[in-house]
Amino acid sequence: MIDGIKTYDLKVNPDHLERNPYLVESWNTTVHNADAIIRHELAEYFGLKFQLKHGKVRLQGSLHKYRNAGRHNYDDFTAVDVVEVVRELSEQFEIDTATTLLNNVEFGVNVVLPFGVSLVLDNLITYKGTPFLKVIDDGMSYYQSVKSHFIIKIYDKGKQFNLPDNVLRFEIKVIKMQYLKTKNVPLRYLSDLLNMAIYEPLGNILTEVYEGILFGDNTLDEKRLTAKELETYLRGSNPKTWEVSNAQHSEWKKLQRLESSFKDILERHRTGVNFRSVVSELIRAKSLELSTFYQVEESVLKLENVHFLPTENQDEKTQNVHYLHFSYSVNSGQTDSSITTFSTPVIKPKIKLCSGCGKPIERDRKYHSIECEQRRIERNVRSNTQHNFRKRYFNNLDKIKNMPPTLFGAIEPPKLTEQQNEWINKELKKNYRKNQI
């Protein structure tokens, strides 16, 4: 979840840092004034920049990229990953993390969307009166809304790294650390990143800020709107409408009424998926996932010499195909497995069902309607949230238990919500039944 950090006064011994074996061959010295011999030294190491200036050391860069040897930051970077990186940096460069003040910090999530990222980016309007502007920096484009204490950044991470998935990056760059204090997040020193209690609140901030963004919907059919609705829609879609500073109370009330009417029009006349709510749920789920259970090691179940039942694409002339057959006895609780041989399987034509409502549809279609597609996407989001949570929980309990204590004591599995307990108990019961078979 944590990505970039910046500190203007890294608490290290500058002389020791210059001779540090990890940096000794990386220093680049420039002389700005030959008479005074003012030297600015810079060393880059796996996505981090160390700068010696006036007897102090500045450090900035991505902890996430550092974990990946400076190559990328598009995968998951969990709270436990952050703890490991901060500990490693502290040991390698002799950093006093407890007295190193952070001046900036970036935190965010990468979420995989079930639709194109452009659907989100193209409909950005404003965040509480501040419009989103497109920025192109070093060949990379992103959208940002700049507030006095933080900057919202949102962009296509998949496009940045040529990934096969639709990966949206949503992050907040805190430029005044006072902002986190107002949110009751105790993050001020580098050592505070070792405190596991800060990560769930950071995730809540991400969701809260995203929910405050005003989106339009360029898929809406303007011809279906009345003249009054069209006027409201066009006004609401214009970022300049919301650029009001030092407005009187009556003006704010008018804007609130306009926003309510604008959102109502989008809801009633939407022709596509409700991308705003889908992305909100994905951000909420990913934030919780990264702040709670960590470092998934993918396990792949390999089935060898096992054939599943025939599908409509399977060769009907297949001879002597073996299938694994299971039978379950309710009374005895016993399960018998046997190999049954089917000769020349008989394939019956299958009726195609809508992936959203489950009713029969024509074979060249996937859904009955846009509403069915939206229900399917939202159902997948809920299902994936539950599946990913359980997977991370069981795969990472041992890692959390085996980690050494931090400044804030031993790392313990966090308390689960009622919903999370229900998911875990469901999985435990499922595994228990498997073991009984």
Secondary structure, DSSP 8 states (H G I E B T S, - for coil): -EEEEEESS--S-HHHHHT-TTTTTT-EEEEEETTTTEEEEEEEETTEEEEEETTEEEEEEEHHHHHTTTS---S---HHHHHHHHHHHHHHHT--TTT-B-SEEEEEEEEE-SS-THHHHTTEEEETTEE-EEEEETTEEEEEEE-SSEEEEEEEHHHHTT-SS-EEEEEEEESSTHHHHHTT----BGGGGG-GGGHHHHHHHHHHHHHTEEE--TTS-GGGS-HHHHHHHHHHH-GGGG---S--HHHHHHHHHHHHHHHHHHHHH--S--HHHHHHHHHHHHHHHHHHS-----------S-B----TTS-TT--SEEEEEEEE-TTT--EEEEEEEESS--------B-TTT--B--TT-S-SSHHHHHHHHHHHHHHHHHHHHHHHHHHHHHHHHHS--BTTB--------HHHHHHHHHHHHHHHHHHH-
